[in-house]
Amino acid sequence: MLFASAFPLMMAALALLGVKDLQEANALENLLATVVSTIALVVLAFGGFVRWPQALVALVGTFAGLFGRPAFP
């Protein structure tokens, strides 16, 4: 998820750029958030910033906690 404070700022910027339709602004915001997150992923993954063995352990632990927990009503 992109940092939470970026979403209201993007909506405000789109409004200042003249986007009047709220659904169109939300779709553009989602597109921009996807592009920014993808660029960050590529830079971090291929830039040598990720310690892959530790990341894989964290991934396994995340899925174990997600699927191994009891369901809460």
C-alpha positions, 0 to 999 in steps of 0.5 A: 500500500502506498503511504496513506497521506498520498491519497488525499494529496493525489485527489486534491491534485487531480481536482486542481487539474480539473478532474470533476468526476469523483469516479474518474479521479478515483480511477486515476488515483488508483492508476497512479498509485499502481504505477508508483508502487510498481516503480518502487518494487522494481527499484527495490527488488533489482537494486540490491536493497532486498535481502532475499533469504530474510524476505522469504522467511518473512513471506512464509511467516506471513502466510503461516499467520494468515492461513494458520490462525483461527477464524474470528467471527 
